[in-house]
Every structure is written in structure tokens, then in C-alpha cells.
Amino acid sequence: MSSNNSNKIMVPNAREAMNKFKMEAANEVGVNLKQGYNGDLTSKQAGSVGGQMVKKMIESYENGMK
């Protein structure tokens, strides 16, 4: 059985854009991310960043539909 990494970015140039997007979302919720490993974040902090990213993606999608 082969392993399927769901976090794999299919477009190589998208990695930098996603990292920038993640940093912006973290800044908006007051989480201090650093470049590279951020394993010292609490689950609450990591969830806040991910939640903010999803919120921004939904807002962007809804604004594009208008």
C-alpha cells in the first residue's frame, strides 16, 4: 500500500505563496510563527492559524462569486 501525503503541494511555485498566506493568517490571530519548524506551537495556536486560513479562503471565494 503506498502512502499518500495529503499535504503535498502539487504546484511547486505555490509553496512560497502558501507560506506567505500562513504567516499573514498567523499574524492576524496573534500567533508568532517562525520560518521552518513550529512544533512548539500549542494545538490551540495551530488551530487558530488553520482556522483563520480557512476563513480567509471562504471569504475570498465568496467575494469572487459576486
Summary of the structure (lengths in Angstrom):
residues: 66
radius of gyration: 13.8
end to end distance: 43.9
largest distance: 43.9
contacts: 114
relative contact order: 0.11
helix: 56%
strand: 0%
